């Protein structure tokens, strides 16, 4: 298969998993908080391990080959923190009360009665702003997933799965307030699903802008930024959400399991 199409396909899969979260909210009666907590911790473990053990190392190797040991090492570190800075700025631009990473449960949809909602417009705005916020967050995530898959498909698959798990509760966060406000499951699902489209859009825009510049230097800088973005997402979004959904130790067990699975998957391809 064409590597570009493969990388883009993985990014589409990861982005549209927001629709899975929305579907879960409407077709199941209860949130399995322990499973979701472990899954989010697992996703964080995959991202943290692969960022430090594989992606950062590959970024440094590429940049050292092009720029030499000292300059290449400096650019790797600057790229890493540049990725953190980028996603932190995006996070800062999203108002905290509308941040899409607030914990929501499926029971909230099941028990909702729109007649009891006093301020439907406020809830509708919250849902729409959550969809917009998720779209903004997913844009660099799409570029990160796409870049990793394009550079190394064996890295792209577990990263795409980790990002997909991360996007499921975001889909719930969009669908719940919109369903509260409108009572319309189809509309809530549509906005939740659409918010994930920015992930493949980020991949497409990144590829169109950078494809003519793809070389060891470009990949090294992008890989360094990808590592920073994924570490930030893990520490700022995944682990806090995992602990809010379930017990502290369950999220940590999931994190450790994610690291173990990621390490084994990398060892199998040596």
C-alpha positions as CSV (number, residue, x, y, z in Angstrom):
1,X,0.0,0.0,0.0
2,X,1.1,3.6,-0.7
3,X,2.7,4.8,2.6
4,X,1.0,8.2,2.4
5,X,-2.4,6.6,2.0
6,X,-1.7,4.2,4.9
7,X,-0.6,7.0,7.2
8,X,-3.7,9.1,6.2
9,X,-6.0,6.1,6.8
10,X,-4.6,5.6,10.3
11,X,-5.2,9.3,11.0
12,X,-8.8,9.1,9.8
13,X,-9.4,6.1,12.0
14,X,-7.9,7.9,15.0
15,X,-9.8,11.2,14.4
16,X,-13.3,9.7,13.8
17,X,-13.2,7.7,17.0
18,X,-14.9,10.7,18.6
19,X,-18.0,9.2,16.9
20,X,-17.5,6.0,18.9
21,X,-17.7,8.1,22.1
22,X,-20.9,9.7,21.0
23,X,-22.4,6.3,19.9
24,X,-21.5,4.8,23.3
25,X,-23.4,7.6,25.0
26,X,-26.5,6.8,23.1
27,X,-26.5,3.0,22.8
28,X,-25.2,1.9,26.2
29,X,-26.9,2.6,29.6
30,X,-23.9,2.8,31.9
31,X,-20.3,4.1,31.7
32,X,-17.8,1.4,32.5
33,X,-15.6,3.9,34.3
34,X,-12.9,1.3,35.4
35,X,-12.4,0.1,31.9
36,X,-12.3,3.7,30.5
37,X,-9.9,4.7,33.2
38,X,-7.6,1.8,32.4
39,X,-7.9,2.5,28.7
40,X,-7.0,6.1,29.0
41,X,-4.1,5.2,31.3
42,X,-3.0,2.6,28.7
43,X,-3.1,5.2,25.9
44,X,-1.0,7.5,28.0
45,X,1.5,4.7,28.7
46,X,1.8,4.0,24.9
47,X,2.4,7.7,24.1
48,X,4.9,8.4,26.9
49,X,6.9,5.3,26.3
50,X,7.1,5.6,22.5
51,X,7.8,9.3,22.7
52,X,10.9,9.0,24.9
53,X,12.2,5.6,23.8
54,X,11.6,5.7,20.1
55,X,10.4,9.0,18.6
56,X,12.8,11.3,20.5
57,X,15.7,9.0,19.7
58,X,14.8,8.8,16.0
59,X,14.5,12.6,15.9
60,X,17.9,13.0,17.4
61,X,19.5,10.4,15.1
62,X,18.1,12.2,12.0
63,X,19.1,15.6,13.2
64,X,22.6,14.5,14.3
65,X,23.2,12.9,10.9
66,X,22.3,16.2,9.2
67,X,23.6,18.9,11.6
68,X,26.3,17.1,13.7
69,X,26.2,15.9,17.3
70,X,26.0,19.2,19.2
71,X,23.7,21.2,16.9
72,X,21.5,18.1,16.2
73,X,21.1,17.4,19.9
74,X,20.2,21.0,20.6
75,X,17.6,21.1,17.8
76,X,16.1,17.9,19.0
77,X,15.5,19.2,22.4
78,X,14.2,22.6,21.1
79,X,11.8,20.7,18.8
80,X,10.6,18.6,21.7
81,X,9.8,21.6,23.8
82,X,8.5,23.4,20.8
83,X,5.9,20.7,20.4
84,X,4.9,21.0,24.1
85,X,4.7,24.8,23.7
86,X,2.5,24.5,20.6
87,X,-0.1,22.2,22.2
88,X,0.1,24.2,25.5
89,X,-0.7,27.4,23.6
90,X,-3.7,25.7,21.8
91,X,-4.9,24.5,25.2
92,X,-4.6,28.0,26.7
93,X,-6.7,29.5,24.0
94,X,-9.6,27.2,24.9
95,X,-11.7,28.6,27.8
96,X,-11.4,26.3,30.8
97,X,-15.2,26.1,31.4
98,X,-15.6,24.9,27.8
99,X,-12.6,22.6,27.8
100,X,-13.5,19.3,26.1
101,X,-11.6,17.2,28.5
102,X,-14.1,17.6,31.4
103,X,-15.3,14.1,32.5
104,X,-18.7,13.2,31.2
105,X,-20.7,9.9,31.7
106,X,-23.2,8.0,29.5
107,X,-25.7,8.1,32.4
108,X,-26.0,11.9,31.9
109,X,-27.5,11.3,28.5
110,X,-29.7,8.5,29.6
111,X,-31.2,10.5,32.5
112,X,-31.5,13.8,30.6
113,X,-34.9,15.3,30.3
114,X,-34.8,18.4,28.1
115,X,-37.8,19.9,29.9
116,X,-35.8,20.1,33.1
117,X,-33.0,22.1,31.4
118,X,-33.4,25.7,32.3
119,X,-30.7,27.2,30.0
120,X,-30.7,25.2,26.8
121,X,-28.8,27.9,24.9
122,X,-25.9,27.8,27.3
123,X,-25.7,24.0,27.1
124,X,-25.9,24.1,23.3
125,X,-23.1,26.7,23.2
126,X,-21.0,24.5,25.5
127,X,-21.5,21.5,23.2
128,X,-20.7,23.5,20.1
129,X,-17.6,25.1,21.7
130,X,-16.5,21.7,22.9
131,X,-16.7,20.5,19.3
132,X,-14.7,23.5,18.2
133,X,-12.2,23.0,21.0
134,X,-11.7,19.3,20.1
135,X,-11.3,20.2,16.5
136,X,-8.5,22.7,17.4
137,X,-6.8,20.1,19.7
138,X,-7.1,17.4,17.1
139,X,-5.4,19.3,14.3
140,X,-1.8,19.0,15.6
141,X,-2.6,15.4,16.8
142,X,-3.5,14.5,13.2
143,X,-0.2,15.9,12.0
144,X,1.6,13.9,14.7
145,X,-0.1,10.7,13.9
146,X,0.4,11.1,10.2
147,X,4.1,12.0,10.5
148,X,4.8,9.0,12.8
149,X,3.0,6.6,10.5
150,X,4.7,8.0,7.4
151,X,8.1,7.7,8.9
152,X,7.6,4.3,10.5
153,X,4.3,2.3,10.1
154,X,5.2,0.1,13.0
155,X,5.1,3.2,15.2
156,X,2.0,4.7,13.5
157,X,-0.4,1.8,14.3
158,X,0.0,1.9,18.1
159,X,0.0,5.7,18.2
160,X,-3.2,5.8,16.1
161,X,-4.8,3.3,18.5
162,X,-3.7,5.4,21.5
163,X,-5.0,8.6,20.0
164,X,-8.3,6.8,19.1
165,X,-8.8,5.8,22.7
166,X,-8.0,9.3,23.8
167,X,-10.7,10.7,21.4
168,X,-13.6,8.5,22.7
169,X,-14.3,10.5,25.9
170,X,-14.0,13.7,23.8
171,X,-16.9,12.4,21.7
172,X,-19.0,11.9,24.9
173,X,-18.1,15.5,26.0
174,X,-19.5,16.9,22.8
175,X,-22.7,14.8,22.6
176,X,-23.9,15.1,26.2
177,X,-24.4,18.9,26.4
178,X,-25.8,19.0,22.8
179,X,-28.3,16.2,23.6
180,X,-29.3,18.0,26.9
181,X,-29.9,21.2,24.9
182,X,-31.7,19.8,21.8
183,X,-33.0,16.3,22.7
184,X,-31.7,15.4,19.2
185,X,-29.4,12.4,19.3
186,X,-28.7,12.6,15.5
187,X,-27.5,16.3,15.8
188,X,-25.4,15.5,18.9
189,X,-23.8,12.6,17.1
190,X,-23.2,14.6,13.9
191,X,-21.3,17.4,15.8
192,X,-19.3,14.9,17.8
193,X,-18.3,12.9,14.7
194,X,-17.5,16.1,12.7
195,X,-15.2,17.4,15.5
196,X,-12.9,14.5,14.7
197,X,-12.5,15.4,11.1
198,X,-9.9,18.0,12.0
199,X,-7.4,15.2,12.7
200,X,-7.2,13.9,9.1
201,X,-7.5,17.6,8.0
202,X,-4.4,18.4,10.1
203,X,-2.6,15.5,8.4
204,X,-3.7,16.7,4.9
205,X,-2.7,20.3,5.4
206,X,0.6,19.3,7.0
207,X,1.4,17.0,4.1
208,X,0.4,19.5,1.4
209,X,2.5,22.2,3.1
210,X,5.5,20.1,3.9
211,X,5.6,17.3,1.3
212,X,8.1,19.1,-0.8
213,X,10.4,19.7,2.2
214,X,10.3,16.2,3.6
215,X,13.9,15.2,4.3
216,X,15.9,14.0,7.3
217,X,16.0,17.6,8.8
218,X,12.2,18.1,8.4
219,X,11.4,14.7,9.8
220,X,13.8,15.1,12.7
221,X,12.2,18.4,13.7
222,X,8.6,17.1,13.2
223,X,9.5,13.9,15.2
224,X,10.9,16.0,18.0
225,X,7.7,18.0,18.1
226,X,5.5,14.9,17.9
227,X,7.2,13.5,21.0
228,X,6.6,16.8,22.9
229,X,2.9,16.9,21.8
230,X,2.2,13.3,22.9
231,X,3.9,13.8,26.3
232,X,1.9,16.9,26.9
233,X,-1.4,15.2,25.9
234,X,-0.6,12.3,28.2
235,X,0.2,14.4,31.2
236,X,-2.4,17.2,30.7
237,X,-5.3,15.2,29.3
238,X,-5.1,11.4,29.5
239,X,-3.9,10.8,33.0
240,X,-6.1,13.4,34.7
241,X,-9.1,12.1,32.8
242,X,-8.2,8.5,33.6
243,X,-8.0,9.3,37.3
244,X,-11.3,11.2,37.3
245,X,-13.1,8.3,35.6
246,X,-11.8,5.7,37.9
247,X,-9.5,4.9,40.7
248,X,-5.9,6.2,40.8
249,X,-4.3,2.8,40.8
250,X,-6.4,1.5,37.9
251,X,-5.1,4.4,35.7
252,X,-1.5,3.7,36.7
253,X,-2.0,-0.1,36.0
254,X,-3.3,0.9,32.6
255,X,-0.3,3.2,32.0
256,X,2.2,0.5,32.9
257,X,0.4,-2.0,30.7
258,X,0.5,0.4,27.9
259,X,4.3,0.8,28.3
260,X,4.7,-3.0,28.4
261,X,2.7,-3.6,25.3
262,X,4.5,-0.8,23.4
263,X,7.9,-2.1,24.4
264,X,7.0,-5.6,23.3
265,X,5.6,-4.4,20.0
266,X,8.9,-2.5,19.3
267,X,11.0,-5.5,20.3
268,X,9.1,-7.8,17.9
269,X,10.1,-5.6,14.9
270,X,13.9,-5.6,15.7
